[in-house]
Amino acid sequence: MSSFVKTLLSHEEVDGEACSWANLCLKQFDIDCDGALNLSEFETLCHTLFVNASGEPYANNTDLTDDIQFMFTHLDKDKDGKLNELEMRTVFNKWLTEVVKPKNALLVVDVQNDFITGSLKVEDAEDVIPIINSILETESFSTVGYTRDWHPPNHISFVDNVKRYPVDPSSPVSAEDAKLLDKVIFSGPPLIEQILWPKHCLQESHGAAFHKNLKITDLKDTFYIKKGSQCHIDSYSAFCDNAHVTKSDLAAQLIKRNVTTVYVCGLAFDFCVGYTALDAIDIGLTTIVIEDATKAVNSKSGEMMREKLVRNRCIFITRKELSSLLSRSYIPLYEGMHAAKRLSQISSCTKH
């Protein structure tokens, strides 16, 4: 942990008093003593605040400069090229608080029997369970959310049901020719591209149950989300269906707990974990995927999902790096970007 962050954490956040974080930052970084931070001074602050997984400041590069400019622009509400006293005591103080003292939640996505030993088994899926259990047992998450697929027997994603729903003429595969893992386009409305899966996670079935070895925490702030329960539309994301029409209760559960950062793990990375992470980013949450606590259905689609998440400034860590992140010895730059965006943007679910 940097000496600057230690200094911040040793002070109470008291707006308007000498010990406020805004005053501390001005005292250390307001080089020209004008009572505000210009872009250059803010950049110096960022190089002090944000450190990589090794605890070292990020190396200077063009991407870093652009990201710092992004944050500064979102914090500079009156667009005068500096963070003045009012901005320092309001939006900046809130931004810095969310970066240094985030409110975290762990999302455990779809660790269900059918994805581990059942009809839609993901290769090496069982390996994520001890890692997730270790996180639940040793790390200090006050909020944990468990999600699971919860499909009716006539669900549109099941290959056996392909003839139940109208397939659009634009579909690359007809209902008659469709087979397992094909992509078809259903007429809707709206038009829906759907991968055809084997029957899985049927409501109230053994396949839909959490794996017996998964730790279910007894924390007071634990909640559960069921998804994919409407027969006519699939739902990879735990936030909303694939047509981004019907939302689950997940966003509301996080908002009422003032969560700013979600750590995502579970199954499968290229579908439910990935789309849940994308939607978390879209509603303004700092989003961190624990890479060795998730597995992909397919390596190619896993690579594509990772690229998509990287473009959206998702943070990727390993289990070993998690403790450093939670203790703030490691503060990724993207946390600052998401916090700045969160203070100025209202978003809705991403269309998949």
Secondary structure, 3 states (H helix, E strand, C coil): CCHHHHHHHCCCCCCCCCCCHHHHHHHHHCCCCCCCEEHHHHHHHHHHHCECCCCCECCCCHHHHHHHHHHHHHHCCCCCCEECHHHHHHHHHHHHHHHHCCCEEEEEECCEHHHHCCCCCCCCHHHHHHHHHHHHHHCCCCEEEEEEECECCCCCCEHHHHHHCCECCCCCCCCCCCCCCCEEEECCCCCEEEECECCCCECCCCCCCECCCCCCCCCCCEEEEEECCCCCCCCCCCCECCCCCCECCHHHHHHHCCCCEEEEEEECHHHHHHHHHHHHHHCCCEEEEEEEEEECCCHHHHHHHHHHHHHCCCEEECHHHHHHHHHCCCECHHHHHHHHHHCCCCCCCCCC
